[in-house]
Amino acid sequence: MVMSRLAECAYMVFAPVWTQPVTRLWCNQNCYRESINLVKIHGNWCGPNWTGGRKLSAEEYANRGYSWDSPCTDALDCACRDHDRACAHPKGCSKASDTKLIQAAKKLRLSTFQRASRQIALTNPAASSGVRRRNKQLLNLDEKAELVISAITLARLTRRH
């Protein structure tokens, strides 16, 4: 098999970002994904083969009878949970469910001004530790939302329905 351009892109773009080892995505002409390691991106639900805080695909999670009511850590995590639930369908993930997740993640991103303001606030010695902590959390969520958008946009290219 030859590595597709899509798989090369996924490996080059995301391998440096992910903290856990990533297996190269080898695809045939139909872009069939053969292997990818667990990648927890955020919370209990965001990441390939990370469902409900477990190292399971969404389909495996559903087949084992786990509850889709397990808690989310925040709005991004809840959007990922909804996406996982849709991906548990026998046909797998759909472009429509990917689009919903992308739209939800985009709503959580900070504007350029907000991002700059939060970064500046982190350097303010007069700010309380609580304010600094909240700014760090918002910047972290912004980065995770951006990663989810990028990863799902890329995965969406392989969807058949």
ZIRA-V254216 format. One record per residue. N is the residue number from 1. RES is the residue in one letter. SS is DSSP state (H for helix, E for strand, - for the rest). OMEGA is omega in whole degrees, -180 to 180 (NA if undefined). Layout:
# ZIRA-V254216
n=N res=RES ss=SS omega=OMEGA
n=N res=RES ss=SS omega=OMEGA
This chain:
# ZIRA-V254216
n=1 res=M ss=- omega=179
n=2 res=V ss=- omega=180
n=3 res=M ss=- omega=-180
n=4 res=S ss=- omega=177
n=5 res=R ss=H omega=178
n=6 res=L ss=H omega=-180
n=7 res=A ss=H omega=178
n=8 res=E ss=H omega=180
n=9 res=C ss=H omega=-180
n=10 res=A ss=H omega=-178
n=11 res=Y ss=H omega=-177
n=12 res=M ss=H omega=-176
n=13 res=V ss=H omega=-171
n=14 res=F ss=H omega=-178
n=15 res=A ss=- omega=180
n=16 res=P ss=- omega=-176
n=17 res=V ss=- omega=-177
n=18 res=W ss=- omega=-177
n=19 res=T ss=- omega=180
n=20 res=Q ss=- omega=-178
n=21 res=P ss=- omega=-179
n=22 res=V ss=- omega=175
n=23 res=T ss=- omega=176
n=24 res=R ss=- omega=179
n=25 res=L ss=- omega=179
n=26 res=W ss=- omega=-176
n=27 res=C ss=- omega=171
n=28 res=N ss=- omega=-176
n=29 res=Q ss=- omega=180
n=30 res=N ss=- omega=-179
n=31 res=C ss=- omega=177
n=32 res=Y ss=- omega=-179
n=33 res=R ss=- omega=179
n=34 res=E ss=- omega=-179
n=35 res=S ss=- omega=172
n=36 res=I ss=- omega=178
n=37 res=N ss=- omega=177
n=38 res=L ss=- omega=175
n=39 res=V ss=- omega=174
n=40 res=K ss=- omega=179
n=41 res=I ss=- omega=-175
n=42 res=H ss=E omega=172
n=43 res=G ss=- omega=-178
n=44 res=N ss=- omega=-170
n=45 res=W ss=- omega=-173
n=46 res=C ss=E omega=177
n=47 res=G ss=- omega=178
n=48 res=P ss=- omega=-180
n=49 res=N ss=- omega=175
n=50 res=W ss=- omega=-172
n=51 res=T ss=E omega=178
n=52 res=G ss=- omega=-179
n=53 res=G ss=- omega=-179
n=54 res=R ss=E omega=178
n=55 res=K ss=- omega=-177
n=56 res=L ss=- omega=170
n=57 res=S ss=- omega=179
n=58 res=A ss=H omega=180
n=59 res=E ss=H omega=178
n=60 res=E ss=H omega=180
n=61 res=Y ss=H omega=180
n=62 res=A ss=H omega=-179
n=63 res=N ss=H omega=179
n=64 res=R ss=- omega=175
n=65 res=G ss=- omega=177
n=66 res=Y ss=- omega=-177
n=67 res=S ss=- omega=175
n=68 res=W ss=- omega=180
n=69 res=D ss=- omega=177
n=70 res=S ss=- omega=-172
n=71 res=P ss=- omega=173
n=72 res=C ss=- omega=178
n=73 res=T ss=- omega=-179
n=74 res=D ss=- omega=-176
n=75 res=A ss=H omega=179
n=76 res=L ss=H omega=179
n=77 res=D ss=H omega=178
n=78 res=C ss=H omega=177
n=79 res=A ss=H omega=177
n=80 res=C ss=H omega=178
n=81 res=R ss=H omega=178
n=82 res=D ss=H omega=178
n=83 res=H ss=H omega=179
n=84 res=D ss=H omega=179
n=85 res=R ss=H omega=178
n=86 res=A ss=H omega=-179
n=87 res=C ss=H omega=179
n=88 res=A ss=- omega=177
n=89 res=H ss=- omega=-179
n=90 res=P ss=- omega=178
n=91 res=K ss=- omega=179
n=92 res=G ss=- omega=-178
n=93 res=C ss=- omega=179
n=94 res=S ss=- omega=177
n=95 res=K ss=H omega=-180
n=96 res=A ss=H omega=179
n=97 res=S ss=H omega=176
n=98 res=D ss=H omega=-180
n=99 res=T ss=H omega=179
n=100 res=K ss=H omega=180
n=101 res=L ss=H omega=179
n=102 res=I ss=H omega=-180
n=103 res=Q ss=H omega=179
n=104 res=A ss=H omega=180
n=105 res=A ss=H omega=179
n=106 res=K ss=H omega=179
n=107 res=K ss=H omega=-177
n=108 res=L ss=H omega=-180
n=109 res=R ss=- omega=177
n=110 res=L ss=- omega=173
n=111 res=S ss=- omega=178
n=112 res=T ss=H omega=179
n=113 res=F ss=H omega=-180
n=114 res=Q ss=H omega=-180
n=115 res=R ss=H omega=180
n=116 res=A ss=H omega=-180
n=117 res=S ss=H omega=-180
n=118 res=R ss=H omega=179
n=119 res=Q ss=H omega=178
n=120 res=I ss=H omega=-179
n=121 res=A ss=H omega=179
n=122 res=L ss=H omega=-178
n=123 res=T ss=- omega=-178
n=124 res=N ss=- omega=-179
n=125 res=P ss=- omega=-179
n=126 res=A ss=- omega=-178
n=127 res=A ss=- omega=179
n=128 res=S ss=- omega=179
n=129 res=S ss=H omega=178
n=130 res=G ss=H omega=178
n=131 res=V ss=H omega=179
n=132 res=R ss=H omega=180
n=133 res=R ss=H omega=180
n=134 res=R ss=H omega=179
n=135 res=N ss=H omega=177
n=136 res=K ss=H omega=180
n=137 res=Q ss=H omega=-180
n=138 res=L ss=H omega=178
n=139 res=L ss=H omega=178
n=140 res=N ss=H omega=178
n=141 res=L ss=H omega=178
n=142 res=D ss=H omega=179
n=143 res=E ss=H omega=179
n=144 res=K ss=H omega=178
n=145 res=A ss=H omega=179
n=146 res=E ss=H omega=179
n=147 res=L ss=H omega=178
n=148 res=V ss=H omega=179
n=149 res=I ss=H omega=-179
n=150 res=S ss=H omega=-177
n=151 res=A ss=H omega=-179
n=152 res=I ss=H omega=176
n=153 res=T ss=H omega=178
n=154 res=L ss=H omega=-180
n=155 res=A ss=H omega=-179
n=156 res=R ss=H omega=-180
n=157 res=L ss=- omega=-178
n=158 res=T ss=- omega=-176
n=159 res=R ss=- omega=179
n=160 res=R ss=- omega=180
n=161 res=H ss=- omega=NA
